[in-house]
Amino acid sequence: MNRKISGGVLLVLMLLSCSGIVEGTETITIIDGMNRSVEVPCQPERIVSTTASASELICIFGDMDDIVGRDEYSTFPPGLEDIPVVGSYSKTTNVELALDLNPDVVISDTSMLPETIEQIEEAGVPVVIVGMNCQLDSIMYNIRVVGKMMDDRVKAEELTEFIQGYVDLIQERTENLDDDEKPLVYHECREYKSNAAGTPKDEHINLAGGINIAHDESVERPIVSAEWVLENDPEIIITRVSGTDLATEEVLKAKRDEILSRPGLKETAAVQNGEVYVYHPFLRRGPRLVGYLLYMGKWFHPDLFEDVDPAAVEQEMLRKFYGMDMEGTWAYPEI
């Protein structure tokens, strides 16, 4: 079984659960994101995860205590920040620190250097590569990969069905819209830096029934200008705060006020009509992406999504799959 995920990465898991392994063995075979056959322990209890896309799922399908080392970006669910850091992210993994933690397996993403993978595997520790943390197809497949490795296929299927149900709802309500019914959207990840075709944000805008004004730019993450934005005159502007910022209404409102008062954007239809929205990056990472997509659908088409409460969906997911309630403002303003 093959599935294409971001960047052309193929991530395949053999249809084999821990409960189906031949008696006397304790491993499961995975064809990972580098198309390698990797034999890993079934339900590993000592995991070094150098990518947030895996760390969050390990906590859902296993236990936070199963993670003995992490990257700096693996900070959700709360409590992960207390686990030792072995590198800022996969590419900068410190092999010595990782191996000193005596892991059963190291889970990484495609940014891990080939020589790092080789060093870890030469020490007898398998390395599994997974996909991106913010692209829908990659998230869905990562759920199945980690769920099977942690021997919790039931919860993995429940989670994918939960997400897919809302994705289907969004598609059903937006897929037949004509272009003149779709708002022009400017998404800014940093000041005057946007996202073109081939990026997750472009995919999200399209799914939610919008038209990304940067879609046809020649590079995936173009640096644009105030003049360019005004020329394309977006009807909706979406931006974000930093992942290190607190998820409070005050912080998100301050960012929105900056956009509303920025001289280069004041004349856009979005600013003049108050159609400027801000989100916290935690909203669009891993399974929580479903809440972000629902917010976008409601921002773009409030009439079509009048019956949907993205914040309530987010809280339902946290309670059902993470076993937690979490306070905070993840999107502003809410409709």
N, C-alpha and C positions, 0 to 999 in steps of 0.2 A: 504494500500500500504506500503510495507516494503522495505528497502534497507539497505544492510550491508555496514558499513563504517569502518574506521580504528579502530583497537583494539576491533573489535567485537561490536562496538557501533551501536545500531539501532536508526535511526532518522527518524520519520514518521510524516508527516503533513497531517491532514485530508483535503480532497479536498473541501475546503471551503474558499472562499475569503470574504473580508469585505463587498464587494458589494452584496454578497449572504446571508448575515446574516439576520435572521428574524428581521423585523422592531421593533425598541424599544430596541434592544440589541446592545452592542458595543464591543463584544469580539469575539475571534476566539480560537478554541481548537487545541492544538498541542500535539502530542505524541513525547516527546523529546528524547534526547540521552540516558536517563536513563530509557526509556520506560515508562515514566510517562505521564498521561494526564494532560496538563497544560492549563488553561484558561487565555488568555492574552488579554490586550486591543487591539482593532483594530487600527492601526496607532498610537502607543504610542508616546507621545511627550516628555516624560522624561524617558530616558533609561540609566541605568548603564550597561556598557559593559566591562566585565573583560577579554575579549579575543579578540585579533586582528582579528581573523577569522570572528567575527560578526561586529566589529566596522567599518571596511572598507565597508562592505555590507550595513550597515545602512546609511552610507553617500551616497552610490549609489542610494538606493531605497527611502530614506527619505531625511534627511538634517542633516548636522553636528550638528546643534543646537539641534537636538533631543537627542544627547548624553550629559548627564549632569555629568557623572563620567566614568572613564576608568582605565585600567591597564597601567603599564609603557610601554608595548610593542605596545599599540595602538597609533601609531604615523603617520599612513598614512591613508588618504591623509594629506598633510601638513595643519596645523591648529589644528589638534587633540591634539597636544602637549600642547595647551593652556587650555585644559579641566582638571578639578581636577582629581588627581589620588587617587584611593581608595585601591590600593595594587599593588605590583610588577607584579603579575599575579593572575589567578583565585584562586589558592591554598592559597594565602596570603591576600585575600580580607578582608579589615577592615569593619566589618558589621556596626559599628556605623557610620563611614564616609559614607558608601553607603546609609544607611537609612536617614541620615541627608540631603541627596540631594532629598528626597521625590520622588523616582522613581516610574514610572508606572510598570516597569518590570526590572529585572536583567537578563542579558544574560551572560552565562559563558560556560566553557568547562568542561570536565570530571575530571579535576584536583581539582575542587572546593570541599572542604571537606563537608561530609554529614552534620556535625553539623552547618556549615556555611549556607548551603541551608535551614536547618530547622529553624535557627534563622531568616533568611530573610523572609521565608514564614509565620512564626508565627506572623510577623509584618504586614501581609496582602499583601506582595509584591510577585508576582509570579516569579519563577526562571526557565529559559529555558536553557537547556544544548545543545550546538551545537558541531560539529565535528572539526577535525584538520584543520589547516590553510595551509597545504602544501601537502595534499594527494588528488589526483584528484577526486575520487568519493565523498569524504567528501565535497570538495569545491563545486562541482556541486550541491549536495543536500542542502548545506547551502544556496546557492543562492536562491533556491526555498523556503526554510523555511523563510528566512528573507524577501524575496520579497513578499511573501504572508502576512506575519505579517504587513509589511509596506504598503500593498495594492497596490503593483506595479508588478503584475504577468506578465504584458506584457514585461516590461524591464527585468525581471528575465528570461523569456523565450528567449529574444533576446540575453542576455549575455551567457546563457548556450549553445545556438546554435552557437554563435561566438566561444566559447571555443571548443565545440565538433567538429566543422568543421575542426579546425586545428589538433585536436587529431586524427580525422579520417584520415586526410592527412598523418600524421606521421605514423600511423598504416599501411595504404595502401602501403607506401614506404619501410617499414622495416619488416613487418610480414613474408614475404617469404624469407628473407635472411637466408642462411645457417650459421652455427656457424663459419665456417672459413672465412665468410665475415663480421663478427662482431668484432670490436676492443675490446681488453681487457682493462678495465677501472678501474683505482684506484680513488675513490672519497674520499677526505680527508676533514672532517668537522672541525677538529682541528688537531694539529700535531700528526700524526700517529694514529688518531682515524678515523675509517671508518664506513661503514654501510652494514649490511648483509641482508639476506632474511627477509621479514616482515617489512622493513622500506620503507618510501616513496622514498628515493633516489635510493634504489635498483629497485623499480618499475619504476622510471623515466629512469634509465639507460637501463632497458630492453625494455621499450616502444620505446626509441630512437634508438634501434638497436645496443646496446652494451652488453658486458658481464662483469658483476661486479666481480672483482677478489675476493671480500670479501663475495660473495653470500653465500657460504657454511660454513662460520664461525659459531661457536656454540652459540654465543651471538649476539643480534641484532646490537650492536654498539661496535665492538671489538677494543681493543687497539692492534695495530700491531707494527712492527718494520721495520727499514730500510732493514734488511736482508730479512724479509718476503716479502716486496714490490719487492725487486730485484729478489727474487726467482720466484715470480709470473709475473715479467717483464711486467708491463702494457704498452700498446701502447699509451694510453691517460691518462693524469692525470688532474683531475678537483678539484679545491679547492675554497675557498671563503675567503673574508675579513670579518671583524666583522660587525654586523648590525649597530654599532655605528660609523663606519668609513664613511667618505664622499664617495659618488659615483663618483669618478673622475678617469680618466685614470691614473694619477700619482699614486694614491693609489693602484689600481688594478695591475698596472705594477710592483710596488714594491713587491707585494705579489708573483707575477709570478717569478720575479728575485730571490726571496728567494728560491722558489722551484727549479729553474734551477741550483742554486749554492749550494743546500744542498748536503753535501758529500754523504749521504746515498742514494740519488736518481740519482746521476749523470750518473750511468751506465745503467739506465733503457732506454728502447727503446723510451719511451715518451719524456724524457729529451733530449736524443741524437737527436731526430727528431724534437724537438721544439713543440711537441704536448701537451702543458700545457696551461690550460685555467682557468681563474679566474672569479668569478661572485660575485655580491653583493647580500646578502640575500633578499633584498626587491624584487628582480627579481622573486623569487619563492614562494611568499606568496600570498595567496588568488587567485583571478582571473588572476593575472599577471603571474601565473605559466605557462600559455600558451607560453609566451615569452621564459622562461627558457627551456621548452621542445623543442621549435624550435631551440634554440641555440645548445642544445645537439645534435639534429638530424643533424644539419649542421656541428658541430665539428666532429661527428662520420662518417658522410657520405656526404662530401661536394658535390660530384657529384649528389647525389640523391636530394639534397636540394639547388641546384644552383640557382633556381628561387625564393627562399624564403629569405626575409629580416626580421629577427626576430625583429630588432630594429623598423622597420616600423610598424610591427604588434602591437608591444607594444605601440607605439605612437597612432596608430589608436584606440586601446582599451581605452587609457587614454582620448582621445578626445571624443569618442562616449559615454562612460559610466561614466566617472568621470568629464567630462566637463573641462579638464585641459590639458595643455602642460607641460612637465617636462623635464628639462635638466639634463644631467648626463650620466656617462658611467657605464652601468650595467653589462657588460660582456667584457672580454679582453683576447686575441685579438679577434676582430670581423673578420669573414672570408668574 
